[in-house]
Amino acid sequence: MTPRTEGRTMHSPPHQHGHSPNGTAQHGHDHSRTPHQARSVALHRAAVTELLAPLLAQGRTETLALGDALGKGLAHDVPAPLSLPPFANSQMDGFAVTSADLPDGGAELRVVDPVPAGAVPAALDRGTAAPIMTGAMLPAGADAVVPVERAVPDRFPAPGEPNTVWLPATAAGTFVRSAGSDIAVGERALAAGTFLGPAQLGLLAALGIAEVTVRRPLTVLLATTGDEVLEPGQPLPAGKIYDSNGTLLESAMRQAGLAVVRTAIASDRPEELRALLRSHAGAVDLMVTTGGVSKGAYEVVRQAMEGQAAEFLHVAMQPGGPQGIGTFDGVPFLGFPGNPVSCLVSFEMFLRPVLAELFGSPAPRIPVRARLGHSLSSPEHKHQVRRGTLQGDGTVRLEGGESSHLMHALAGSNALVHVPAGVSALAEGDEVEVWML
């Protein structure tokens, strides 16, 4: 946790802003933005997308057994190798019949051998009814199922009992799951980029697919910075604070399916941070730093990025305005602010949704609408992200204030509450967009 001024700076030379060392366009630089304008949330997210999109084109895939693919993103479309259900079957325990044998008023039919699940039944003769179990294959000639509770008597006959049953009139197709009614052979079962949760893996298993090709997760170098921060568990001298950003972001990243390489806390000496980043550059896909991106006198990340294709700018968002983006020795780089709420909001607003869009993992946050439990104010020209608790009655209660250091309020929240740019005040009962955490 490295508290920094929530300010702005453009640190790298103008010719590097938005360009790689070879002069090609990089990370969606907004050339219409003057030095004193903030970039919108949407434009910065697009810049992060452009920064990471080349990783998608590198064919970074692996084939896993279904049990190991949970939480991954599907690499390719999967067509259905068979229909589901693969054959017409009964939806109920009942009697398989030919609907034409049951006119208005019903009829008495002769009971033939039962059809258990997993068996291939004989064809059904006219004027007969076959006891059938749920999921069992429908006999040829049958086109409907009458639930056993509608029969007279309302049970299956035991061996030696009279082998007739009265059944009511029943339309064709009643309680029958037709072949391919869920999905037909050849149809697309899952699209590339689908997040593989339990339901998606269950579908693949139902289709007889035992392994699946997924997008390999990114490996991220996470470096927290600041001479004032210490690892938890050490004695805390005056003027020092414990690092929460490392644990906060590492947990969020791992929860999002990333492989995280976490460094020791980097000092405020630029040459040491450069050496630290360079020592990992060949082994990671992305570098993320926290702290050192504002306009203070000791902004180590800005200083360490001298000569790199990186820029430091302000996004019209509260908290989390100061941001860094670009490359370090050719490796994609994102610099998040040092205050803990700011760095988590930055991850949730920029990195997490881009990962979901490009790689199919993690699952995207689903926006829901909620009513404010009380009024709020917001900077009109910024997208404000507040922390809150969505309650059972559909209202959201804000937790803590606007400040970006309020970890206790963050820990007591289950949602991010969004107040878009252009809105300066909302009243109790007004609707807001909420992302569940």
N, C-alpha and C positions, 0 to 999 in steps of 0.2 A: 504494500500500500504506500504509494509515493505521492503525497499531496502536491499538486502543482497548480499554478494559476491557470484558470480556464481561459487562456488567451489564444492568440493566433500569431503565426509567423510564417513567412515564406523563406525558408532557409537556404535551399539549394539554388544554384544559379538559374536564371530564367530559361536558358536554353535546355535545361534538364527537366523542367516541369512537364511531366506527361510524356517523356520520351526515354527510350532505352539508350544505352551507349552507342548503338549503331544507328540511331536516328529514327527508328520506327515508333509509331504511336504506342503509348503505354498508359494503362489504367484510366482510360476515359477522361483525359484532362479536359476541363471545361474552359475553352479559350475565351468565352464570353464573360468570364468572371474577372472583375477588376481586382486589384490587390486588397480592396477594402470590402469586398462582398463575400458573404458566406455561401458555401455550396449547399444546395438543398440535400435533404436526406436521400431522396430518390436518385439524384445525380451521383452522390457518393457511393450508394449501393451499386449503381451501374458501373462505377469505376472499379469497385472491388470485383465485380463479376468479370470485367474485362481483364483485370490483373490475373485472376485465377483460371480463366477459361482455357488458356493453353495447356494446363495440366490435364484437362479432360481429353485433349487430343493425343495424349501420349500412350493410349492403349493400356492404361493402368488397371488391369483386371486380374481377378483370381477366381478359380472355380472351387466352390466349397460344398460340403454336404449341407443339406437343409438345416440340420441342427446347429451349424456354425454360421449360418447366414443371417441370423436374426439381427435386425438393426442396420443391415447393409443396404446399399442402393443397387438395384438391378442394372446390369451392364447392357443387356440387349433385350429386344422384344422376345416374348416367349409365346409361340403359337400352341394351341391345345393339340396334343398328339392323339387325343381321343375325345369323344363326347362325354359330357356329364349331364345326367346320368348316362352310362354307356348302354343301358337297356331300359325299356319301360318297366317301372316297378310300382309296388303298392305304397301308398302314403299312409295306410292304416292297417291295423289288424282287422280282417273282415273276410268277405267272400268275393272272389274274382268271378265276374259274370259277363255274359253278352247282354248289353242293354236291351236289345230287341226282344229278349226272353221275358222282360219285365214290363208289361203294358201298364196303363193307368190302373191303379188298384192293386198292383203287385201280382205275384205269382209264387206258387210252390215249386221249388226246383230240387232235383236230386243232388246230394252232396257226394263229391268224388274225393280222391286222395288230396291231402293238404299240400301246400307249397311252402316249405321252409325257406328262410333266407339262405342264399348261396346255392340253391338247387336249380337245375334246368328242368322246368315242368313239362309234362306232356300237354299237347294241344287240348283246349277245352271243347268238349262236345256241346252242341246246342241242347238247351234244357237242363244244364247242370251248373253247379256252383262249386268252386274249389276254395276251401279255407286257405287264406294266404296271410303271411306275416308281413309286418312293415319292412319295406326294403326288398322284399322277395320279387323275383322276376315275374312279370305278368305272363300267364300262359298265352300262346297263340290262340286267337279266336276270342279272347276276353278283351273288353274295352272299358270296363268300369269296375270299381270296388265298392261294395256295400259294407259299411262298418258293422262289426259283429253286434254292437248294441242296438242296431236297428232291425236285427233279424228276430224271427220268432221260431224257436226259442232263441234268446239273445246270448248264445254261447256256442262254441264249437262242439259238435257231437262227439262223444267218446266212443271208442270201439264197441260195437255191439248195439249201440243206440240206433233209433230210426234214422235213416240216411236221407231225409228230406228236410228242407227249411223253407219258411215263407220269407220272402224279401220284398220290400216296397219298390215301386217304379224308380228307376235310376237312369240319369242321362249318361250318354257316352262321355268318357273322360273324367268322370267323378272319382276323386281320390286316386288318380293315376299320375305318376311322375313320368312324363314322356321322355324318350331318349333325346338328349341334347337340349332339354328345356332350360338347363342352366347355362351351358356353353356347348357349341357345336365343334366338332373336330375341325381344325384349321383356323378357327377364330383366334384373335389375339387374346391370350389369357391375361398377360401383364405387359405393360409398356416399359421400355427402357427408362431408367430413372425412378422407377417405383420404389418407395421405401418398403422394405421387407419386414413386416410385422407378423404376428401370429396368424392372422387371417390369410395373408398372401402366401406364407409358407404352407399353410393348410391346403390352399388351393393347389399349389404345386404338387404336394403329396397326393392329393386326390387324383391328379392327372398322371400319377405314376412317375413323376420326375424326382430323382433321388439327389441330384446335385444341381447347382445353379452358378452361373457366372455373374460375379458382382464387381462393383468398382472398389478397388483397393483404397482403404482410407489414407488420407494425407498424413504425413508426419510433420508435426509442427514443433518448431523450437520456441519455447516460451521463456523470455528473459525479463525479469522484473529488475528495476533499477533504483538506485538511491543510496547515498551514504547514510541516510537517516533511518533506514529500515533494517530490521534484524529478523532472523528466522525465529518462529515461535519456539519456546522452551529455553531460550537464553535469558540471562539477567537483562533487565531493561534500564539502561542508564538514562539520566535526564536528557531530554531532547531527542530521544530515539523512539521509534514506534515499531510494532511488529508488522511483518509483511502478511497482508491478507490477500493481496492480488494474485500471488502465485497459486495458493490453494483454491481461491475463487475461480480463476480462469482455467486452471488445469482441470478442476472438477467439471466445469461447464464444457470444456473441450472433449474430455473423455466421455461425458454423457452424450455428446454429439457424435461420438464414433471416431474421433481423431486419435492418432497415436501421438503422444506428447513427450517431447524431450525437454525436461525442465532444467535450467541452469541454476547455479548458485546466484544469489543476488549480485547484480553487477554494480560496481562502484560508479561514482560520478566522474571518472576519468575516461574521456572519449577513447583514448588509445587502448585502454583495457577492454572496453565494450567492443570496439572494432575487432580486436584479437579474438574475443570470445565468439562473436558472430562468425568470424572467418573460419574458426576451428570447426564449426558445425555446417558450414555452407554446402559441403558436398554430400551431406547425409540427410538433409531435410527438404521438404517441399515448400515450406512457408516459415517465415520468421515473424513472431509477434512479440512486441515489447510493450511494457507498461511504464508510464511516466516519462518525463524528459522530452515532451513534445510541445510545450507551451512557449511563452515568450520571456520566461525568467532568465536570470543570469547564468544558471547552471543547468541548462537543458541538455543532458548528456546524449540523448538519442539524436537530437538534431545535430549536435556537434560530431557525433560518430558517423553520421551519414554524409558529411562533406565529401563531395566528389562522386557520390552515388546518384543513380537515377531515382531520386525520391523527392517528394515535396511535403511540406507541412502547412496545413491550412486549417480553416475553421469551417465546420459544418453547422448549419442553422438548427441546432439541436441542443436541448438542455435536459440532463447533463450530457457530457461527452462531446462538447464542441470541438476541441483541438484534436486533430487526427493527422497521422502520418501515413503515407502510401507510396509504394514504388518498388524498387528492387535493391538488394544489397549483393554485390558480386553476382548479379543475375538471378538471385533467388527472390521470389515475391516477398514483400515486407509490408506489414501493417503495424503502425505505432498507435497504441491506445493511450488515453490519458491515465494519470496516476491515481486519481481518487477511485476507490473501489467500486462505487455504484456507477461511475462514469465508464470504467473499463468493462463491467458486465453489460451495461446498456449498449456500449459499442459492439461487443460481441453479438448480442441479441439482434441489434438493428442491422449490422453489416455482414459479419462473417457467417453466422448461423444460417440466415436465409439464403445466402449465396451458395453455401455448401448444399443445402437442400435442393436448390434449383439446379445446380450443375451436376451433383453427384448422387442425388436421390437419398442422401443421408446427411443429417438427421431428418426425422419427420418435421415438416414445417409447423410453425405455430399457427393454430387455427384461430382467426380473429372472431370474437363473440361480442355482442352488444350488451351493455349493462347500464344501469342507472346510477348516477352518482349519489352517494349517501350524504354528501354535503357539497357546498360550493367550492370553487377553486379559481385561482387566477393564473395566467400563463403569459410569458413574453410573446407579444403578438407575432413577431417575425421569426419565431423559433418553433420547432416541433418539440413539445415537452413530453417527457416520459416520466410518469410518476409511478411509485410503487403502491400497491393496494391489495386488499383482500376481497375477492369475490365471494359473496355470501349466498346462502341458500335461497333468499328471496329475490335474487337477481340484482341486488344493489352491490356497489363496490365501495368499500371504505378505504380512503387513502391512509397510508402508513407513513408517518414522519413527514418532514417538509420537503422542500425542493433540493436541499443541499446534497452534494454528491459524496459525503463522507459517512452517511447514516447507515452503517452496516446493520445495526440492531433492527431498524425499520425494514431493511431489505430482507433480513432473515425472518421477519414476521409477516412477509407478504407471500401471496400465491399468484400474483398477476402483475403485469405491466399495464399501466393505464396511459392511453395515447391522447394527447391534445394537439391537433394538427396546427401547423403554422397558419396564421390568420385569425386564430381564436385567442382572445385575451381573457375571457372569463366564461365560466359555466356555472349554472345554478344547480342547487340540489334537485335531483330528479331528471336532469338532462342526460341524454344518452352519450356514451363514450365507447370507443373501441378498446377491447381488453385482450391481451395475450396471456393465456395461462402459462405459468412457469412449472 
